Amino acid sequence: MRIDVITIFPDYLAPLELSLLGRAREQGLLDLVVHDLRDFTHDRHRTVDDTPYGGGAGMVMRPEPWGEALDEVERAGREALRDPAATPHLLVPSPSGRPFTQGQAHELAGEPWLAFACGRYEGIDERVLQHAAARWRVTPISLGDYVLNGGEVAVLAIVEAVGRLLPGVVGNAESLVEESHEGGLLEYPVYTKPASWRGLDVPDVLLSGHHGRVARWRRDERLRRTAARRPDLLAALEPEALDAADRAVVDGFRQAPPAVPE
């Protein structure tokens, strides 16, 4: 997969050189290129913003450097992919965008080329997105219902969520199967040695060696935790996603929820 990121703070993306994603880049599983928007300005101050038409507080990012930056992303990406007709899927972090989910992470992990436009100040001149949408797929995307100073934090989160799903990035692919939000449920509690710590014991079932009982316990805990913390996720599941045993666990939790959410 190729990923291009346009930002006025290239160093903000340095964490993507660490850990699993850094190793994926070294192994050629992920080709990530960060572009400094100010490299596409032509004045001595490297200006990327100006006052908004119509008045109001704040500044708006100018279209000219963005246009040139996106042109360069297209040129360089096509050359790297050796496909003169290739186009990226442009993702624009924005509090007014589509909420990012694990399901969308899976969708994006199946695409060959993503690009991110990191806005700052009051945002990017809308014409930039209109112009890009005439030749590429453009998706405004949001981490949640809150406002950040810029798109870089969102890009770090989205690239990590997507990148770890690429084949070969996570060493044990089975560890991806029962994570939170896979299958619409949160992950079950996890434990390791010692079996007893500060008066707190690991659940007996996990010490039993009985794989069937362990699997049932983990499924039940996923259901209970989701019911306690994210009942909206349970409500969104298709009816056939829960069997009779699952429904019994959920019904039992609803009849006698814990005093403190699990």
Secondary structure, DSSP 8 states (H G I E B T S, - for coil): -EEEEEES-GGGGGGGGSHHHHHHHHTTS-EEEEEEGGGG--STT---EE--TT--SS-EE-HHHHHHHHHHHHHHHHHHHT-TT---EEEEEEEEEEE--HHHHHHHHT-SEEEEE--BTT-B-HHHHHHHHTTSEEEEEESSSS--SBSHHHHHHHHHHHHTTSTTTSS-GGGGTTSTTGGGS-------S-SEETTEE--HHHHS--HHHHHHHHHHHHHHHHHHH-HHHHHHS-GGGS-HHHHHHHHHHHHS--SS--
